[in-house]
Amino acid sequence: MRVQYFKQFFSGPASVGTQQPRELVFKLAQRGHAVDVIAGDSNAYDERDEPPETQRFPGGGLVRVRRLRSPKGMRRSLTARLSTYATFALRAGASALTLARPDVVIGSIQPLFTGLAALASARLARAPFVLEIRDLWPDALQAKGAITALQATPLHAMAYLLYHGADRIVSLTPGIKRELEKKGIPSAKIDVLPNGFDPRLFHVDPTTIAQTRAHYGWGNTFVALYTGTHTEVTAIDVIVRAAAALRQRPDIRIDLFGQGQTKANAQALATTLGLSNLHFHDPVPKTQIPAIIAAADVCLMTLFESPLIHIYFENKFMDYMGSGKAILAAMGGEQAELITRHETGRVVAAFDHHGLANLIREGADDPDALKAYGARGAQLVQDHLLLDTILSHYVDVIEATAANGVHHVATWEPFA
């Protein structure tokens, strides 16, 4: 089987960003399929160059990652972002014409333009089309106030075309599926296949844990950890203000790893508040994250408020729990409900920095409770969110779609 996978931001092996798309194409190749990944030449988070790749697998499997040039500086403005997206989509569509005819085409959105290029390729090749939805556009943009209803109108039309043009839809989160159902998309057409947890990457020995704590100067302090993007959505300022409420606890420190548009403002706020118990770190290679999580005492999550907050299902959510760490969070949505229902941590409302500070304080005073939360989180991941299980279902869907038999394959989601 020959697969075309259109994904503008396809992260390299050591780059920032989810690795699930890489693991997906490798899983396809391991089953003997040939995959052409049509991707941009830069990373979505820092716009660093990403190289082309070719990997062959036993049994004839093949992955070729084709990198197409597209304008950088997309975070300067909405116009610059749209230019980057549209340029890539046009070049991706043209590039697909030079490839062998596919048996199935997968289009990953966002952005929507990439999905349109993939749909056009599928129609020209008379091949079935799988739509992969990683964020809900333009709905999420409207909810954040990034675009007006008038600006969203053509984007809604594009999304409608993709939803109804797909033979099967893969949703990254349960919340996205619920929103699609509200739009009239049949649930029998939608699988929920989140990023998942890979235990092979998170096996950390005690020596490495001790070395990690020593490297960051954690000593015997209680460490509350955040890893991931610093954006408006992730509301990092709530963690900064929680640190201010913990000034009188020198035995507690908060460490944040990552980058993003709001990091500079969060750092400025920490400086204004004169915080010595809060520490920002530059992004580290993805291979170091498991040891950092393992070495911390508890993990933190924060999100902003939005009518679409239930569509978020973050990598860190699974990585924290899979690592056996309790989660202390200030947020709403599906993740908060799962934490509460399965007792994998504790949650307060979004933006409640005093409440988050109290959770951290109480966690430092009751480490046994944190261990119990962490153990339940690890079991939840083992039962429902293992990457290999999720990818196996995904490949089954792709194979069935290519064979025009996907209508006979029941949809799947981890908590159904």
N, C-alpha and C positions, 0 to 999 in steps of 0.2 A: 504494500500500500504506500502511495506517495501522498504526503501531507504538506500543505502550505500553512504556515502559522504567521499571521501578521500581528506583530507586537512592537510598537514603536520603541518602548523603553524596556528592552530585554537586558537585564543586568549581567555583567560578566561574572566569572567565578568568584572574584574577591571584592566585587563592587557593592556599594550600598543598594539596598532594595531586596525585595522578595526573591528567593531562589526557587520558588515553586514552578515557574515557567520552565526553568532549566531542567529541573527534575522531571517535568512532564515530557519534554521532548526526548530526554534520555530514556525514559520508560518506554516511549514509543519505539525508539531505536533498538532497545533491548528485545522488543518483540519482533524485530526484523523489518521495521518500517523505515522509509527514507523521509526525513523531515527537512524542509527548507524554511528556515526562520527568516522573515523579512523584517529587519529592525533598523532603528536609527543608530547613528554613530556616536551618541553621547548618553550619559547617565541622566536620569530625570532629576536626581537630587542635587548633584554638584556639577553637572554638564561636563564631566571628564570624558575623554575619548574612550570608546569601547571598541575592542578589536574584532575583526571577523574571525570565525572559528570553523574548523572542519574536524569532526570526530567520527571514526568508523567503529562499528561494534560487531562482535561475533554474530554470525547468522545473516549478515548482509545489511544490518541496520546502519543508518547514516544520519548525522545531523550536520547541516551546513547553515551557519549564521551569516547572512549577508547584511552588511552595514551600509546604509544609505546616508549621504550627507544631508543635513537639514540645518537651518539657521539656529544659532545659539542665542543666549540672552533672553530666553523666553519669559523669565520672571520679571522683566522690566515693566511690562504692561500687558493688558489683555490683547492688544493688537499684535504685539510681538509673539505672544503665546499662540494665537491663532495662525500667525504666519508660519511658525515652526510646525504646527500640526498639519496645516494644509499642504505645505511643501513636502513633508514626508509622505503624506497620503498619495499625492500625485506621483512622486517618484516610486513609491511602493507598487502602485498599480502598474506603472510602466515596467518595473523590474519583473513583476510576475509574468508578464507576457514573454519574457525570455526563458522561462523555466519550462520543464516538462509538465504535461497536463497532470493536475492533481486528482486524486480520488476523493479528497475531502479538503475543505478550506476552513481554517479557524481564524476568526477575527477577534482580537482582544481590545476591548474599550475600557478605559478611556485612553486617548480621545476618540470621539465619535467618528472623526474623519478616517481613522484607521479602519474602523469597521466598514465604512462605505467602500474603501478600496478592496477590502477582503470580499465583501458581498459581490462587487463588480467582477472580481477575479473568478469567484465561484460561478456566477452566471455565464461568463464567457466560456468557462471550461465545462459547463453543464455538470458541475460537481455539487454535492450537498454542502451545506454551510452550517457551521457551529459558531454561535456567538458567545463569547466569554465576557461577562460584565464584572469589572473590578471596582467600579464606582458608578453611582447613578447620576448621569448627566442628562439634561441640564438641571434636574431637580435639586441636586446638592448645591450647585452654584446659586440658584435662586434662594435657597434656604439661608445661605451665608450672605446674601445681599450683593454677591459679586456681579450679577447681571440682572437686568430688569425683565419683567414679563415679556415685553416687546422683543428684547434681544434673545430671549429664550425660545420664542416661537419657531424660528427655523431649526433650532437644535432639537426641539420636541418632534418636529416633522422627520428629521434625520433618524432620531431614536425609534420612532414609530415604524419607519421603513425597515430598520434593522431587526426589531423585535418580531415583526410579522414575516420578514424574509428568511429568518433562521429556521432550519429544520430542528434544531435543539438549542437551548439556551443553558449556559453554565453560569450560575450566580456565585460570586465569591462569598456571600454572606446570606444567612437566613432572612435578614431584614430586607435586602434587595429583592429577594424572591417575593416577599409579602407585598412590596410596592409594585412589582410587576403584575401580580395577581389583581391588585386594585385597578390597574390599567387595562384589565381584560385579557391578559395573556394567560392561557390555560396552564394550570399547575402541572399538568401531565407533560408539559414541554420543558419544564425547568428543573435542573439539578442544582443542588447546593454543594459546592466542592471548595471548601476554604483552603487556605494555604497549608495548614497542617503542621504537625510537630515531627521532627526527625530525630529520634533518640540517638542515632549514630553520632550526631554532631555534639550532643550534650552530655556525653560521658566524661566526667571530670574527676580525676583522682585527688585524694586529700593533699598530696604534696603540691599540686598545682593550685589548689584553693589557698593554701598557706602562702605560697609565693605571690599570688595575686593580691592578697590582703597586704602583704609586706610592700609590694610594689607601689600600691596607692596610699600607703601610710595609714591603713585602717586600724591596725593594732587590735585593741580589745573594744573599740567603740562599736555601737550598734549602727549598722549601715542600712539606710533605706535607699533603694536604687531605682532610677528611671533610665531606660534605654529606648532610643528611637527618635523620631522627628520632633522638632520644636516648631510648631505651627499654631495658627489660630485654633485649629480643631483640637489639638492636644493640650491647650490651655496650661502651658508650663508655668505661667505666672502664679497659678494656684499653689504649685509646689514651692515656689519662692516665698510666698506669703505664709505657707505652713511652716517653713524653716524659721521665719521671723517669730512665729508663735512658740517655737521650741528653743528660743535663746537660752533659757535657763536650764537646759539639759545638755551639758557639755559631753555627756556620754553618747549622744545621738548625733549623727551626721547624715546629710543627704547628698548623694552623688548622682549627677546627670550626665549621660553619654549620648552624643548625637549632635545634629545640626538642623538648621531650618530657618525660615524667614523671621521667626519671632525670638530667636536665641539672643540676638544683640539686645533687644529690649528687656528680656528676662535678666540678662547679665547686668544691664544698667540699673534695673530695679533692685537687684541684690546688692549692688554697690551703694545705692542710695539708702538702703535699709541697714547697711553696715554689717552684712552677714558673714560670719566666719565659719558657720556650720554647714554651708552650702557650697558645693564644688562642681563647677562645670568642666567637662572634659571634651576634647576633640573627638570626632568619630574614630573608632578603632576598626581594624579588619574584622570582618564578620566571624572569622575563626576564633577571635578572642572573646566574643560575647558570651559563649557558654561558661567560661571560667569566671567572668565578671559576675554573671548572675549567680553562679554556684557559691561565690565568695561572699555575696551580700547576705543580709539577715532577713530582708523583706523587700518586696518589689511594689512600685507605685504605678498607678494609672490615673490620668485625668483627661476629661473631654469637655468641650464646650457644650452649651445648650442649643438644641436644634430640633425642629419637628421631625427631622430625619435621623436623629441620633441612633435609632435602632438599626441603621444599615451598616454601622461600623463593627468590624470584627478583626482586631489588629493582630499582627504577628506576635507582638510582645505578650498578648493575652495568653496565647498557647505556649510560648517559650517560657514564660514565668511558671505557669502551672506544670508544664512538662518537666521542668527542672526541680519540682517539688517545693516551690516557694509560694508562700501566702501572698495574696494581692490585697493591698490597701488602696482604695480608689475613691475619687470624687467624680462621679459621673452617673448618667442614666443609661438606658438602652439595653439591648440584648445581653451584652457582656456583664453589665451590673446585675441583671436578673439571674444569669447563670451562676455568678459568684455567690449571690445570696441563696439561691435555691439549693446549690450543691455544697454550700459552706466551704468554699475554697479561699475565703478571705472576708473582708468587711468593706462596706460601701457607705458613703455619705453622698449627699446631693452634689451636683455639679457646682463648681465655684465655691464650695464650702471649705475654705482653707482652715478655719478653726476646727471643723469636724475632722479634716484629714490629719491635722496636727495631733488631735486627741487619739486618733487611731494609731498613729505612729508611736505616741507616748505609751499607750496601753500595750502595744505590741512589744516594745522594748522591756516593759515590766512583766510580760507573760510570754516568754519564748516558747513554752510548751504548747500554748494555744496556736502559735504561728506554725509550729511543726505539724500539728494536727490538720490545720487548714491546708498546708502544703501537701501533705500526704493525700488528702481528698482531691486536690487539684491534679496531682500526678495520676491518680486513678481515673479521673474524668477524661484526661487526655488519652490515656491508654485505651479506654473503652470507646471513645468517639472521634478522636482527632489525630490519629497517627497518619503522617504524610503518605506512607506507602499504601495504606488502605484507601485513602482518598484518591491518590493517583491511579490506582488499579481500577476504581470505578470510572474515573475520567477517561482512561484509555479504552475501557469497554464501550463507553458512550461514543467515542470517536470512531472506533472500529465498526460499531453497529450503524452509525450514521453513514459511513463510507459504503456500507453494504446495503443501504436503503432499508435497513431493518430496525431503525431506532424507535419507531413507533411501537415496537413489540418489547422494548426494554423499559422496565419501570424506572421512574426517576428516583433519585437517592438524595438524602441529606443526613448529616451526622446525628441529629437529635430527633429524627422522626420516629 
